[in-house]
């Protein structure tokens, strides 16, 4: 199960649809806060978090940190058009993709993260 978190509906919907065509079970959230709200009900099933870093409210790095506290070993793929100054790529606990990226590249990272 993959949880996709992105505040941009077009990107979120595309990623979910694309991953579903590759036979993945996918859940989505429009914000880190929505993901945290749903987390108690879905945490057992989620194996991979794909999250945008720059979002209104809580950013994707903070979201991942919170989820990792509750589920150590959760695999994470980050994506963003840019990294804010306070977030260095080396500090991310997972794979980072700069938007835009080719969906096939993301798919390779998903397979690598899950296997």
N, C-alpha and C positions, 0 to 999 in steps of 0.2 A: 504494500500500500504506500502510495506517495501522497504527501501533502504539499500542495502548491499554494504559496502565499505571494500575492502581488496586488498592489492597489490599482494597477491598470487592467481594466476588465478585458480588453482585447488580447493582451499578452497572456493573462491568466486563462482565459477561455481557449486560446490557441494551444497552449501547453497541455492543458487537460485533455483536449480533444486528440492532440497528437499522441500523447502517451497512452490514451485509451486505445488508439488504433494499433498500438504495439502490445496490447493485451495487459497493460498495467491497470490496477485499480487505483483510482485517483480521487482525492478529496481536494477542495479548494477553499481558500479564505481570502477576503478582500483586504484584510489588514492583520497585523500582528495581534491586535486585540481580539479580533474574531477567531483567530487560530488558538489563542490562549483560552478563550471561552469554550471552544469545542474540545480542547485537548483532553480533559478528563474522560470524555466518552470515546475518544478515538486513539488514545496513546498506545494501547495494547496492539493495535493493528498497524500503526504507521512505522515503516522501516526507513523512509527517506523523506527529508524535508528539502524542498526546492523553494528558496525564498529570495525575493528582491531585497536588497540592502536598504535602499533609500525609499522610505515610505513615511507618510504623515504619522505622527504619534511615535510609537515604538519602532525602531529600525529592525531590520532583519538579523543583524548580528546579536542584538539584545534578545530578540525572540529565540534564536538558536541557543543562546546561553541558558535561557530559562528552561527550554525544552530538554536540553542536555542534562540539566540538574535533575530533572524528573525521569529522564530515560537516557542514562549513559550509554554510549555506543550508537545513538541515533546518527545516521549518516546525513550529511548536509551538502547541498549544492547551493552556492550563493550566485546571484546575478545582479548586475547593475550597469547603468550607462556610465556611471562614474563613482569613484569612492570618495566620500567626504574626507577631509584632512585628518579627522580623528580616528579613522579606520584604515589601518595598513593591511594590505593583502596578506602579509605574513601572519597576521593575528587571527585570521579566519580559520576555524576548525572544519575545513572542508575544501571543496573545489570551488574556484571562482570563475565565472564567465562574464565577460564584458559584453553588454548589449550594444548592438545587435550581434547575434551569433546564429550559426546554422543549426537547425534542429537536430541534424544528424550528429553534430559534435556533442550536443547535450545528451542525446540518446546513448552515445558511447560512455559518457561520464556516469549516466544512470546505471548502465550495466556494470561498469567498473565498481561503483559504489555498493551495489547490491550483491556483488559476487566476490 
